[in-house]
Structure formats: C-alpha cells, structure tokens
Amino acid sequence: MHKPQPGMATPMRVTGGWSSDQTGGPPAGVDTLPAMQVLDAGAVRQWADACVRSLDANREAIDRINVYPVPDGDTGTNLLQTMRSALDALLRAPADARDAAGTSLAALARGALAGARGNSGVILSQVLRGLAETVQGASTMTGGALRQALRRADELATAAVSKPVAGTVLSVLHAAAEAAGDGPDDLENVITSAAKAGAAALADTPRQLAVLAKAGVVDAGGRGLLVLLDTLAAVVTGREEVTEVVPVLPRTPESLTTGREAGSSEFEYEVMYLLDGVTDDGAERLRADLGGLGDCVSVVGDGAELWTVHVHCNDIGAAVEAGIGVGRPHRITVARFADQITAQATRFVRDRAVVVLVSGQGAAELFRAEGAVVVDLAEVEALTWADLLAVLVSTRARQVTVLPGSPDLREHLDEAVTQAVAAGQDVVVVPTASPVQVLAAIAVHDPSRRAGDDVVAMAEAAAATRRGELAASDRDGITWVGQVAKGDLLGLLDGEVVLIEPGPASADTVGDLACRLVDRMLGGGGELVTAVLGADAPADLADLLEGHLRHSHPEVELTVYPGGQPDTIIFVGVE
C-alpha cells in the first residue's frame, strides 16, 4: 500500500467537511435548517448555482492535482466550464421547461453535454443525464428517486468511457451510488451517505492508481465530483458547505513526467465535437472507428438527438471525418496535450493543401481540377466556423492555404483558422473576395516553392486582379450612384455599386451592362479579362463579351469559365 512521504498531502484529508464525518452530523458551529424532503425545481437551480460557485472556488486546487492528461492539468477548469454551460442552459430555458425537477435536470444535462469540456466534462454530462432520466416528467425528486438516479448516473458514466479504470472519478461515483442504496429512504440520508462514501473512495484512489501515488495526489475528477456531492448535501440539509481543499506539494521533476492516468502518451491531441443526426447504430460504429484511431473514446448522448464525441488521437482529420460519416459534426474543438514534448507522432499525411471556398458546381469542378480541396458554398446551409474547421483538419496537411471566394466568410473563417492553428496546423488565408481572384491566385500556385514564398505569390496575384460582378438586387436601397429597386441590375467594382440598370433583367440589358462594366474596369488598364458565368447568365453572354472586346479592346485577352453561381450573373476579373 502506498505510504505518504513526510510533508505529502495525506489522501484521507480530502474528505469533505461534515458529509464525511463518521457520526453523520455537522461540525460544531455550523448552523442547520430543516432538511428538504424532496428536491423541486427551485432546489435544482439552487444546487446548480452552488456547484458553479464551489467549482470556481476549487478550480485551481483541482487543476493542480490533475496529472492527466498533462501535469499542469485542466480537470477543475473543464468541470467548471461544463457546469457553467449546464446552468446557462437552465437559466435560458423557457419557463415551462424548468418548472419542475425533471425538466430542470433535463435542461442541465443538455447544457452540460453541449458545453462539455474534456473527458471529465463528458462524464459530468452523463451524471446529470442519469439524474434527469430518473425523474423525467416528475415535479420533484424524492430520496428514493435520488438513489435510483445515482445508480443510473453510475451506469451512464461508466458506459461513456471506452476503458474504465479503477482509481478515477468512476470509482468515486460508483462508491457513492452503492452507498446511496443503504439505510433509510429519506433524501438527507441518501445524499449524505453518498457524499461520505465518495470521500472515502476518493481517499483510496492513490492506492488504486500508481500514477496518483507517485505524484502524491488523489484523482482530480473524483475530487470535482465530491464537490458536487457535498454541494447537493448542503442544499438538502440546509447546513453550510464545508469542503476542505487538499494541500499539494510542489511537484518533483519525477512526478512532473509521470504517465497518464488513462490513455496512452502516444496520442497528442484531444478532439471533441457535438454530433447531430446520429442513430444508435451510427454511434456504435463511430465508437469502433475512433477506437482504431486513439483511446479515451466517448460517444454519448443526451437521450434525445444530441451527441458529444471525445477521443485522444494523433490524426485529427480522421477523427472528424469519422463523425462526418455518421452525422453532422459541429462545435469542433482540438487541444494539444503537451507542447513541451518534442517527439510528436505523425499527424499529417501531406505537407501542403489549398482550400477553395466558392459557390457553383462549375466553379467547384474548375478548382478541383487544379488539385484544390473545394467547398461549394451553394450546397451548404447555415455555414459555421465548425464546418470550416472540419474542412481544414480533414485536409490532413501541415500547411493549408485558404482562398475564400466571398467577402462574407471572414468572421467564421477567422474562428476556424484560430482553432486549427491552436491545434498545430499552419493555416494562412489569402485575401480573395471573388472567384476571379481565386483563379488568379491558384494560377501562380507552385507546390515546389517554399510555402511562405508561394503564399506571397498567390496574394500578389489576387491583389493585382480587379474584381467586378453583375447581379440582380434582392431589395430596395440607396447606393453611392443612386436609388435601387428590387430586381434592378447592379454592376459592382471591388464591392461597390458603380452601375445600375432598371429591372426586370433581359438578355439585352444584361449584355449591355456587362460590356459597360468591363469597359469601366479596363479604363485603369489591363491585358487579361477573366469571366466566370453564373447560373442565370444569358446563353450568348460569352460571345457578346468576346465580340465587344475584339472591337473596343483588341489587345485584351478574354477567358471565360462556367461557374454556376446561383446569385451572381457574372464575375469579371481584370489583370
């Protein structure tokens, strides 16, 4: 059995306040109120709020004793953020969705699942789901219901972990659930028995996991769970919560390089995302696929339509692609465990990739033929930064150059790039606000050049290309050159309206305005005109432009591509 060294924090000191007192009573000087007989919606909200405050107070201490997945730890932070997400979901829920214990716990469970951080956050979401499932539709929770709820929480949390390990939060939860089944059925006995047994199980974790004994700490996740149990006991009994924080010695170099509590040090990244549209069979298939990529796999749901996925792996792209194969991943987060470890396992399968974001089947096919990874924006509904992040990581390239064909993507793209860079991928966005600028950039792309030089070349080519477009106005408005009615034809130059032709549009008016736009763009010089035709472009527009340029600008070369954009008649680029 592990023996604490002189000065080391004794594991038994983690027992929480009065709840672990062997007499079962409160410590001297603690005021008491009549114990609750049932938990109603108000008590559930009071507990959730108290959990956030208590986890906030204990966060740093829990982080410090966390030896998993890296020595500087984040279990306390992850539990706090997950519980905050749960409380926020409860507070934002409609009144009729939080007017009873059952509906309030369901809101907490869903919020925790949606905002789960780390493996500890996933487990917390399943604890809350277990409580919610047991009292589904009930206005209050009795002691007997809490007993069943803790057992259900134990089942769900254990099922959420691919390879349960003794000496972790699961051991603490199991002990609490078992103890809750003993003695009288009243609410006070159930929760105080659970908290007392959880404290004893937590104290025993260093004897179950050598990594904890080596570092002189108890399990951080179990410590966080005990905070929640003690907080619930305080709410039920009306006694002041007295939770003693474990003192921790400064780590020795040996303890700082200790192995992981769970999972293999072979895997350098934690990948998490939410998943919609998944069947139970799909979830099981995803677990198997992720199990082949890494460890610490969790694929768990809220009992309805939302799932959360967690895995430690090296191949981030493959982990996201596995989710795409069974549903729709979103809110993707990637964290690197140990930047200080120099020897990292191979993550990327190629050095470079170019990602193009454009609308229209013709444009998409054009850029795919150039070897780019293409997202056809016309086929994506409500594009989010998580969707863009999924594209970036799925390239499995060390360095990614992004060529956006629209100026409207900046906000989502910035967030996706930030997440990808934080996960160790080198991502650069070349300012391209139109498919014609994307064409100019990709025309000078040379994979044999140094990555930095290649990006500079593409950026210079895009910047040297003036962009124009012709589209029908979708609303009434005022522009720099006059008033516009819905259906009028607009000629835009570098994003600004410069020409207006009253609608409705006809082949003749479209052709005339396109020629005027090209003439205006060539007024500043140019040798090459590139046109990308939208889905609604007249069939003879390319021939009309060619004839016009041959007569008015015979020195200019014209290149035309079918684009298929649904909302733009023609894009024009001048170089």
For each residue, the residues with C-beta under 8 A, 3 or more apart:
1: 207
2: 206 207 210 213
3:
4: 8 9 10 11 216
5: 8 216
6:
7: 249
8: 4 5 216 249
9: 4 13 216 217 246 247 248 249
10: 4 13
11: 4 14 202 203 204 205 206 207 218
12: 15 203
13: 9 10 244 246 247
14: 11 199 202 203 218 223 226 244 246
15: 12 20 199 200 202 203 244
16: 19 20 195 199 226 227 229 230 242 243 244
17: 20 21 27 230 241 242 243 244
18: 21 25 26 27 30 239 242
19: 16 192 195 196 199 229 230 233
20: 15 16 17 195 196 199 200
21: 17 18 24 25 26 27 196
22:
23:
24: 21 192 196
25: 18 21
26: 18 21 30 32 237 239
27: 17 18 21 30 242
28:
29:
30: 18 26 27 239 240 242
31: 239 240
32: 26 237 238 239
33: 237 238 239
34: 238
35: 186 187 188 236 237 238
36: 39 43 187 188 235 236 237 238
37: 142 186 187
38: 101 140 141 142 187
39: 36 43 44 47 101 140 141 146 187 235 236
40: 43 44 100 101 139 140
41: 44 45 98 99 100 101 103 104 139
42: 45 46
43: 36 39 40 46 47 101 235 236
44: 39 40 41 47 48 90 101 104 105 108 141
45: 41 42 48 49 90 98 104
46: 42 43 49 50 235
47: 39 43 44 50 51 231 232 235
48: 44 45 51 52 83 86 87 90 108
49: 45 46 52 53 87
50: 46 47 53 54 231 234 235 241
51: 47 48 54 55 83 87 227 228 231
52: 48 49 55 56 80 83 84 87
53: 49 50 56 57
54: 50 51 57 58 227 228 230 231 241 243
55: 51 52 58 59 62 76 79 80 83 224 227 228
56: 52 53 59 80
57: 53 54
58: 54 55 61 62 76 223 224 227 243 245
59: 55 56 62 63 76 77 79 80
60: 63 64 76
61: 58 64 65 76 223 245 246 248
62: 55 58 59 65 66 73 75 76 79 220 223 224 227
63: 59 60 66 72 73 74 75 76 77 220
64: 60 61 73 248
65: 61 62 73 215 217 218 220 223 246 248
66: 62 63 72 73 74 75 76 220
67: 71 73 211 212 215 217 220 255 258 260 261
68: 73 75 211 220 260 261 262 263
69: 260 261 263 270 312 337 338
70: 73 337 338
71: 67 251 255 256 257 258
72: 63 66
73: 62 63 64 65 66 67 68 70 76 220
74: 63 66 77 78 117 118
75: 62 63 66 68 78 79 118 120 220 221 224
76: 55 58 59 60 61 62 63 66 73 79 80 220 224
77: 59 63 74 80 81 117
78: 74 75 81 82 117 118 119 120 121
79: 55 59 62 75 76 82 83 117 120 121 124 221 224
80: 52 55 56 59 76 77 83 84
81: 77 78 84 85 115 117 121
82: 78 79 85 86 112 115 116 117 120 121 124 125
83: 48 51 52 55 79 80 86 87 112 124 228
84: 52 80 81 87 88 115
85: 81 82 88 89 111 112 114 115 116
86: 48 82 83 89 90 107 108 109 111 112 115 124 125 128
87: 48 49 51 52 83 84 90 91 108 111
88: 84 85 91 92 111 115
89: 85 86 92 93 107 108 110 111 112 114 115
90: 44 45 48 86 87 93 98 104 107 108 111
91: 87 88
92: 88 89
93: 89 90 97 98 103 104 107
94: 97 98
95: 98 99
96: 99 103
97: 93 94 103 106 107
98: 41 45 90 93 94 95 103 104 107
99: 41 95 96 103 104
100: 40 41 103 104 137 138 139 140
101: 38 39 40 41 43 44 104 105 135 138 139 140 141
102: 105 106 132 135 136 137 138 139 141
103: 41 93 96 97 98 99 100 106 107
104: 41 44 45 90 93 98 99 100 101 107 108
105: 44 101 102 108 109 128 131 132 135 141
106: 97 102 103 109 110 132 136
107: 86 89 90 93 97 98 103 104 110 111
108: 44 48 86 87 89 90 104 105 111 112 128 132
109: 86 105 106 112 113 125 128 129 131 132 302 303
110: 89 106 107 113 114 302 304 306
111: 85 86 87 88 89 90 107 108 114 115
112: 82 83 85 86 89 108 109 115 116 121 124 125 128 129
113: 109 110 116 125 129 274 300 301 302 306 307 308
114: 85 89 110 111 274 306 308 331
115: 81 82 84 85 86 88 89 111 112 121
116: 82 85 112 113 121 122 124 125 272 308 310
117: 74 77 78 79 81 82 120 121 272
118: 74 75 78 121 122 270 272 310
119: 78 122 123 161 221 262 270 296 298 310
120: 75 78 79 82 117 123 124 169 220 221 224
121: 78 79 81 82 112 115 116 117 118 124 125
122: 116 118 119 125 126 160 272 298 300 308 310
123: 119 120 126 127 157 160 161 169 170 173 221
124: 79 82 83 86 112 116 120 121 127 128 224 225 228
125: 82 86 109 112 113 116 121 122 128 129 300 302 308
126: 122 123 129 130 153 156 157 159 160 300
127: 123 124 130 131 153 156 157 173 225 228
128: 86 105 108 109 112 124 125 131 132 153
129: 109 112 113 125 126 132 133 153 156 300 302 303
130: 126 127 133 134 149 150 151 152 153 154 155 156 157
131: 105 109 127 128 134 135 141 146 149 150 152 153
132: 102 105 106 108 109 128 129 135 136 303
133: 129 130 136 149 152 303
134: 130 131 141 145 148 149 152
135: 101 102 105 131 132 138 140 141 145 149
136: 102 106 132 133
137: 100 102
138: 100 101 102 135 141 145
139: 40 41 100 101 102
140: 38 39 40 100 101 135
141: 38 39 44 101 102 105 131 134 135 138 145 146 149 187
142: 37 38 145 146 185 187
143: 146 147 184 185 186 187 188 189 190
144: 147 148 185 190
145: 134 135 138 141 142 148 149
146: 39 131 141 142 143 149 150 180 187 190 191
147: 143 144 150 151 180 181 185 190
148: 134 144 145 151 152
149: 130 131 133 134 135 141 145 146 152 153
150: 130 131 146 147 153 154 173 176 177 180 190 194
151: 130 147 148 154 155 177 180 181
152: 130 131 133 134 148 149 155 156
153: 126 127 128 129 130 131 149 150 156 157 173 177
154: 130 150 151 157 158 170 173 174 176 177
155: 130 151 152 158 159
156: 126 127 129 130 152 153 159 160 300
157: 123 126 127 130 153 154 160 161 169 170 173
158: 154 155 161 164 170 174
159: 126 155 156 300
160: 122 123 126 156 157 298 300
161: 119 123 157 158 164 165 170 262 296 298
162: 287 291 295 296 297 298
163: 262 295 296
164: 158 161 168 170
165: 161 168 170 209 261 262
166: 170 171 208 209
167: 171 204 205 206 207 208 209 212 219 261
168: 164 165 171 172 205 209 219 221 222 261 262
169: 120 123 157 172 173 219 221 222 224 225
170: 123 154 157 158 161 164 165 166 173 174
171: 166 167 168 174 175 201 204 205 208 219 222
172: 168 169 175 176 198 201 202 205 219 221 222 225 226
173: 123 127 150 153 154 157 169 170 176 177 198 222 225
174: 154 158 170 171 177 178 201
175: 171 172 178 179 197 198 200 201
176: 150 154 172 173 179 180 194 195 197 198 201 225 229
177: 150 151 153 154 173 174 180 181 194
178: 174 175 181 182 197
179: 175 176 182 193 194 196 197 198
180: 146 147 150 151 176 177 190 191 193 194 197
181: 147 151 177 178
182: 178 179 193
183: 189 190 193
184: 143 189
185: 142 143 144 147 189 190
186: 35 37 143 189 190
187: 35 36 37 38 39 141 142 143 146 190 191 236
188: 35 36 143 191 192 236 237
189: 143 183 184 185 186 192 193
190: 143 144 146 147 150 180 183 185 186 187 193 194
191: 146 180 187 188 194 195 229 232 233 236 237
192: 19 24 188 189 195 196 233 237
193: 179 180 182 183 189 190 196 197
194: 150 176 177 179 180 190 191 197 198 229
195: 16 19 20 176 191 192 198 199 226 229 230 232 233
196: 19 20 21 24 179 192 193 199 200
197: 175 176 178 179 180 193 194 200 201
198: 172 173 175 176 179 194 195 201 202 222 225 226 229
199: 14 15 16 19 20 195 196 202 203 226
200: 15 20 175 196 197 203 204
201: 171 172 174 175 176 197 198 204 205 222
202: 11 14 15 172 198 199 205 218 219 222 223 226
203: 11 12 14 15 199 200 218
204: 11 167 171 200 201 207 208
205: 11 167 168 171 172 201 202 208 209 212 218 219 222
206: 2 11 167 209 212 213 216 217 218
207: 1 2 11 167 204 213
208: 166 167 171 204 205 212
209: 165 166 167 168 205 206 212 213 219 261
210: 2 213 214
211: 67 68 214 215 258 259 260 261
212: 67 167 205 206 208 209 215 217 218 219 261
213: 2 206 207 209 210 216
214: 210 211 254 255 258
215: 65 67 211 212 251 255 258
216: 4 5 8 9 206 213 248 249 255
217: 9 65 67 206 212 220 246 248
218: 11 14 65 202 203 205 206 212 222 223 246
219: 167 168 169 171 172 202 205 209 212 222 223 261
220: 62 63 65 66 67 68 73 75 76 120 217 223 224
221: 75 79 119 120 123 168 169 172 224 225
222: 168 169 171 172 173 198 201 202 205 218 219 225 226
223: 14 58 61 62 65 202 218 219 220 226 227 246
224: 55 58 62 75 76 79 120 124 169 220 221 227 228
225: 124 127 169 172 173 176 198 221 222 228 229
226: 14 16 172 195 198 199 202 222 223 229 230 243
227: 16 51 54 55 58 62 223 224 230 231 243
228: 51 54 55 83 124 127 224 225 231 232
229: 16 19 176 191 194 195 198 225 226 232 233
230: 16 17 19 54 195 226 227 233 234 241 243
231: 47 50 51 54 227 228 234 235 241
232: 47 191 195 228 229 235 236
233: 19 191 192 195 229 230 236 237 239 241
234: 50 230 231 237 238 239 240 241
235: 36 39 43 46 47 50 231 232 238
236: 35 36 39 43 187 188 191 232 233
237: 26 32 33 35 36 188 191 192 233 234
238: 32 33 34 35 36 234 235
239: 18 26 30 31 32 33 233 234
240: 30 31 234
241: 17 50 54 230 231 233 234
242: 16 17 18 27 30
243: 16 17 54 58 226 227 230
244: 13 14 15 16 17
245: 58 61
246: 9 13 14 61 65 217 218 223
247: 9 13
248: 9 61 64 65 216 217
249: 7 8 9 216
250:
251: 71 215 255 256
252: 255 256
253: 256 257
254: 214 257 258
255: 67 71 214 215 216 251 252 258
256: 71 251 252 253
257: 71 253 254
258: 67 71 211 214 215 254 255
259: 211 265
260: 67 68 69 211 263 264 265
261: 67 68 69 165 167 168 209 211 212 219
262: 68 119 161 163 165 168 295 296
263: 68 69 260 267 294 295 296 312
264: 260 267 295 312
265: 259 260
266: 314 345
267: 263 264 294 295 296 312 313 314 337 345
268: 314 336 337 338 341 344 345 347
269: 312 313 314 316 334 335 336 337 347 423 424
270: 69 118 119 296 310 311 312 334 335 337
271: 309 310 311 312 313 316 319 320 332 333 334
272: 116 117 118 122 308 309 310 311 332 333 334
273: 308 309 320 323 329 330 331 332 333 386
274: 113 114 306 307 308 309 329 330 331
275: 278 286 299 306 307 308 309 323 326 327 328 329 330
276: 305 306 307 327 328 330
277: 305 327 328
278: 275 282 283 286 301 307 326 327
279: 282 283 326
280: 283 284
281: 284 285
282: 278 279 285 286 326 327
283: 278 279 280 286 287 299 301 307 326
284: 280 281 287 288
285: 281 282 288 289 325 326
286: 275 278 282 283 289 290 299 309 322 323 325 326
287: 162 283 284 290 291 297 299
288: 284 285 291 292
289: 285 286 292 293 322 325
290: 286 287 293 294 297 299 309 311 313 319 322
291: 162 287 288 294 295 297
292: 288 289
293: 289 290 311 313 314 315 318 319 322
294: 263 267 290 291 297 311 312 313 314 315 319
295: 162 163 262 263 264 267 291 311 312
296: 119 161 162 163 262 263 267 270 310 311 312
297: 162 287 290 291 294 310 311
298: 119 122 160 161 162 308 309 310 311
299: 275 283 286 287 290 307 308 309 310
300: 113 122 125 126 129 156 159 160 307 308
301: 113 278 283 304 305 306 307 308
302: 109 110 113 125 129 305 306 307
303: 109 129 132 133
304: 110 301
305: 276 277 301 302
306: 110 113 114 274 275 276 301 302
307: 113 274 275 276 278 283 299 300 301 302 327
308: 113 114 116 122 125 272 273 274 275 298 299 300 301
309: 271 272 273 274 275 286 290 298 299 323 329
310: 116 118 119 122 270 271 272 296 297 298 299
311: 270 271 272 290 293 294 295 296 297 298 319
312: 69 263 264 267 269 270 271 294 295 296 337
313: 267 269 271 290 293 294 316 318 319
314: 266 267 268 269 293 294 344 345 346 347
315: 293 294 318 319 347 396
316: 269 271 313 319 320 334 347 393 423 425
317: 320 321 393 394 395 396
318: 293 313 315 321 322 396
319: 271 290 293 294 311 313 315 316 322 323
320: 271 273 316 317 323 324 329 332 390 393 394
321: 317 318 324 325 394
322: 286 289 290 293 318 319 325 326
323: 273 275 286 309 319 320 326 327 329
324: 320 321 327 328 329 390 394
325: 285 286 289 321 322
326: 275 278 279 282 283 285 286 322 323
327: 275 276 277 278 282 307 323 324
328: 275 276 277 324
329: 273 274 275 309 320 323 324 332 386 390
330: 273 274 275 276 384 386 387
331: 114 273 274 386
332: 271 272 273 320 329 386 389 390 393 419
333: 271 272 273 419
334: 269 270 271 272 316 393 419 420 422 423
335: 269 270 422 423
336: 268 269 339 422 423 424
337: 69 70 267 268 269 270 312 341
338: 69 70 268 341
339: 336
340:
341: 268 337 338 344
342:
343:
344: 268 314 341 347
345: 266 267 268 314
346: 314
347: 268 269 314 315 316 344 396 424
348: 351 396 397 398 425
349: 396 397
350: 353 395 396 397 398
351: 348 397 398 399 451
352: 397 398 399 400 401 447 451 454
353: 350 372 373 395 396 397 399 400 401
354: 370 371 372 373 400 401 402 403 442 445
355: 372 373 374 375 391 392 395 400 401 402 403
356: 367 372 373 374 375 403 405 438 442
357: 374 375 377 388 402 403 404 405 406 409 413
358: 363 364 367 374 375 376 377 405 406 435 438 563
359: 363 376 377 378 405 406 563 564 565 566 567 568
360: 363 364 376 378 435 534 535 563 564 565 566
361: 364 365 376 378 564
362: 365 366 532 533 561 562 563 564
363: 358 359 360 366 367 376 405 435 532 561 563 564 565
364: 358 360 361 367 368 374 376
365: 361 362 368 369
366: 362 363 369 370 439 561 563
367: 356 358 363 364 370 372 374 438 442
368: 364 365 371 372 374
369: 365 366
370: 354 366 367 442 445
371: 354 368
372: 353 354 355 356 367 368 403 442
373: 353 354 355 356 391 394 395
374: 355 356 357 358 364 367 368
375: 355 356 357 358 380 388 391
376: 358 359 360 361 363 364 379 380
377: 357 358 359 380 383 405 406
378: 359 360 361 564 565 566
379: 376
380: 375 376 377 383 387
381:
382:
383: 377 380 387 388 409 412
384: 330 387 388 412
385: 388 389 411 412 413 414 415 416 419
386: 273 329 330 331 332 389 390 416
387: 330 380 383 384 390 391 412
388: 357 375 383 384 385 391 392 409 412 413 416
389: 332 385 386 392 393 415 416 419 420
390: 320 324 329 332 386 387 393 394
391: 355 373 375 387 388 394 395 416
392: 355 388 389 395 400 402 416 417 420 425 427
393: 316 317 320 332 334 389 390 396 420 423 425
394: 317 320 321 324 373 390 391
395: 317 350 353 355 373 391 392 400
396: 315 317 318 347 348 349 350 353 393
397: 348 349 350 351 352 353 400 425
398: 348 350 351 352 425 426
399: 351 352 353 425 426 427 428 451
400: 352 353 354 355 392 395 397 420 425 426 427 428
401: 352 353 354 355 427 428 429 430 445 454 455 458
402: 354 355 357 392 413 417 427 428 429 430
403: 354 355 356 357 372 430 432 438 441 442 458 462
404: 357 407 409 410 413 429 432 433 438
405: 356 357 358 359 363 377 432 433 434 435 437 438
406: 357 358 359 377 409 433 434
407: 404 410 433 495
408:
409: 357 383 388 404 406 412 413
410: 404 407 413 414
411: 385 414 415
412: 383 384 385 387 388 409 415 416
413: 357 385 388 402 404 409 410 416 417 429
414: 385 410 411 417 418
415: 385 389 411 412 418 419
416: 385 386 388 389 391 392 412 413 419 420
417: 392 402 413 414 420 421 427 429
418: 414 415 421 422
419: 332 333 334 385 389 415 416 422 423
420: 334 389 392 393 400 416 417 423 425 427
421: 417 418 424 425 426 427
422: 334 335 336 418 419
423: 269 316 334 335 336 393 419 420
424: 269 336 347 421
425: 316 348 392 393 397 398 399 400 420 421
426: 398 399 400 421 451
427: 392 399 400 401 402 417 420 421
428: 399 400 401 402 455
429: 401 402 404 413 417
430: 401 402 403 441 455 458 459 462
431: 459 462 463
432: 403 404 405 437 438 441 462
433: 404 405 406 407 437 467 495
434: 405 406 437 438 467 469 571 573
435: 358 360 363 405 438 439 532 563 565 571
436: 439 440 465 467 530 531 532 571 572 573
437: 405 432 433 434 440 441 462 465 467 573
438: 356 358 367 403 404 405 432 434 435 441 442 462
439: 366 435 436 442 443 530 532 561 573
440: 436 437 443 444 461 462 464 465 530 573 575
441: 403 430 432 437 438 444 445 458 459 461 462
442: 354 356 367 370 372 403 438 439 445 458
443: 439 440 461
444: 440 441 457 458 460 461
445: 354 370 401 441 442 454 457 458
446: 449 454 457
447: 352 454
448:
449: 446 453 454 457
450: 453 454
451: 351 352 399 426 454 455
452: 455 456
453: 449 450 456 457
454: 352 401 445 446 447 449 450 451 457 458
455: 401 428 430 451 452 458 459
456: 452 453 459 460
457: 444 445 446 449 453 454 460 461
458: 401 403 430 441 442 444 445 454 455 461 462
459: 430 431 441 455 456 462 463
460: 444 456 457 463 464
461: 440 441 443 444 457 458 464 465
462: 403 430 431 432 437 438 440 441 458 459 465
463: 431 459 460
464: 440 460 461 575
465: 436 437 440 461 462 530 573 574 575
466: 493 494 521 524 526 573 574 575
467: 433 434 436 437 493 494 495 571 572 573
468: 491 492 493 494 517 518 520 521 571 572 573 574
469: 434 491 492 568 569 570 571 572
470: 489 490 491 492 510 513 514 517 568 569 570 572
471: 489 490 492 534 567 568 569
472: 487 488 489 490 503 505 536 569
473: 476 477 484 485 486 487 488 489 490 503
474: 486 567
475: 486
476: 473 483 484 485 486
477: 473 483 484
478: 482 483 484
479: 482 483 484 490 497 500
480: 496 497 498
481: 497 498 499 500
482: 478 479 500
483: 476 477 478 479
484: 473 476 477 478 479 488 490 497 500
485: 473 476 488 502 503
486: 473 474 475 476 503
487: 472 473 503 504 505
488: 472 473 484 485 500 501 502 503
489: 470 471 472 473 499 500 501 502 503 505 509 510 513 569
490: 470 471 472 473 479 484 497 499 500
491: 468 469 470 497 498 499 500 501 513 516 517 520
492: 468 469 470 471 495 496 497 498
493: 466 467 468 496 498 517 520 521
494: 466 467 468
495: 407 433 467 492
496: 480 492 493
497: 479 480 481 484 490 491 492 500
498: 480 481 491 492 493 517 520
499: 481 489 490 491 513 516 517 520
500: 479 481 482 484 488 489 490 491 497
501: 488 489 491 505 509 512 513
502: 485 488 489
503: 472 473 485 486 487 488 489
504: 487
505: 472 487 489 501 509 510 569
506: 509 510
507: 510 511 538 540 541
508: 511 512
509: 489 501 505 506 512 513
510: 470 489 505 506 507 513 514 537 538 541 569
511: 507 508 514 515 538 540 541 544
512: 501 508 509 515 516
513: 470 489 491 499 501 509 510 516 517
514: 470 510 511 517 518 541 544 545 569 570 572
515: 511 512 518 519 544 545 548
516: 491 499 512 513 519 520
517: 468 470 491 493 498 499 513 514 520 521 572
518: 468 514 515 521 522 529 545 548 549 572 574
519: 515 516 522 523 552 553
520: 468 491 493 498 499 516 517 523
521: 466 468 493 517 518 524 526 529 572 574
522: 518 519 525 526 529 553 556 574
523: 519 520
524: 466 521 574
525: 522
526: 466 521 522 529 556 574 575
527: 555 556 557 575
528: 556 557 559 574 575
529: 518 521 522 526 545 549 556 557 558 559 572 573 574
530: 436 439 440 465 558 559 560 561 572 573 574 575
531: 436 542 545 558 559 560 561 570 571 572 573
532: 362 363 435 436 439 560 561 562 563 565 570 571 573
533: 362 537 541 542 560 561 562 563 564 569 570
534: 360 471 537 563 564 565 566 567 568 569 570 571
535: 360 563 564 565 566
536: 472 566 569
537: 510 533 534 541 569 570
538: 507 510 511 541 544
539:
540: 507 511 543 544
541: 507 510 511 514 533 537 538 544 545 569 570
542: 531 533 545 546 560
543: 540 546 547
544: 511 514 515 538 540 541 547 548
545: 514 515 518 529 531 541 542 548 549 558 560
546: 542 543 549 550 558 560
547: 543 544 550 551
548: 515 518 544 545 551 552
549: 518 529 545 546 552 553 554 556 558
550: 546 547 554
551: 547 548 554
552: 519 548 549
553: 519 522 549 556
554: 549 550 551
555: 527
556: 522 526 527 528 529 549 553
557: 527 528 529
558: 529 530 531 545 546 549
559: 528 529 530 531
560: 530 531 532 533 542 545 546
561: 362 363 366 439 530 531 532 533
562: 362 532 533
563: 358 359 360 362 363 366 435 532 533 534 535 568 571
564: 359 360 361 362 363 378 533 534 535
565: 359 360 363 378 435 532 534 535 568 571
566: 359 360 378 534 535 536
567: 359 471 474 534
568: 359 469 470 471 534 563 565 571
569: 469 470 471 472 489 505 510 514 533 534 536 537 541
570: 469 470 514 531 532 533 534 537 541
571: 434 435 436 467 468 469 531 532 534 563 565 568
572: 436 467 468 469 470 514 517 518 521 529 530 531
573: 434 436 437 439 440 465 466 467 468 529 530 531 532
574: 465 466 468 518 521 522 524 526 528 529 530
575: 440 464 465 466 526 527 528 530
